[in-house]
């Protein structure tokens, strides 16, 4: 006697559900890594110079 179609369908649905969970978990991990990379990235030199210029301008106004 062969396996019923019911078992095959349930097994394939369960595999699809598990694969979806794995995909979602990997997407969350990737998003966290991108967020961490953005937060730890050092600003470029141009923005550092612009900030320094603003600080000097503020200091000279108050003095």
Legacy VTK file of the C-alpha trace (Angstrom):
# vtk DataFile Version 3.0
C-alpha trace
ASCII
DATASET POLYDATA
POINTS 63 float
0.000 0.000 0.000
1.375 3.429 -0.971
1.609 6.597 1.055
-1.399 8.818 1.069
-1.378 12.169 -0.675
-2.323 13.778 2.650
1.060 12.952 4.194
2.947 14.241 1.156
1.067 17.552 1.142
1.543 18.064 4.884
5.237 17.283 4.648
5.750 19.701 1.762
3.818 22.449 3.593
5.943 21.901 6.689
9.139 22.095 4.636
7.939 25.341 3.034
7.085 26.779 6.473
10.513 25.885 7.830
12.249 27.364 4.790
10.285 30.582 5.219
11.399 30.774 8.870
15.019 30.282 7.845
14.731 32.990 5.182
13.166 35.454 7.623
15.839 34.746 10.244
18.648 35.301 7.747
16.997 38.555 6.617
16.842 39.785 10.231
20.510 38.930 10.760
21.482 40.739 7.549
19.482 43.822 8.551
21.119 43.889 11.987
24.563 43.650 10.409
23.796 46.512 8.019
22.493 48.629 10.888
25.620 47.917 12.927
27.842 48.723 9.934
26.096 52.057 9.460
26.467 52.973 13.134
30.152 52.009 13.344
31.161 53.519 10.008
33.503 56.477 10.408
32.366 59.710 8.799
34.301 60.809 5.768
36.893 63.578 5.899
34.688 66.146 4.178
32.055 66.032 6.901
34.793 66.219 9.562
36.131 69.398 7.992
32.640 70.891 7.734
31.961 70.133 11.398
35.308 71.637 12.407
34.463 74.792 10.455
31.120 75.080 12.251
32.771 74.663 15.638
35.320 77.381 14.847
32.532 79.685 13.641
30.557 79.183 16.848
33.641 79.788 18.997
34.490 83.017 17.193
30.906 84.313 17.525
30.829 83.789 21.287
34.288 85.240 21.892
LINES 1 64
63 0 1 2 3 4 5 6 7 8 9 10 11 12 13 14 15 16 17 18 19 20 21 22 23 24 25 26 27 28 29 30 31 32 33 34 35 36 37 38 39 40 41 42 43 44 45 46 47 48 49 50 51 52 53 54 55 56 57 58 59 60 61 62
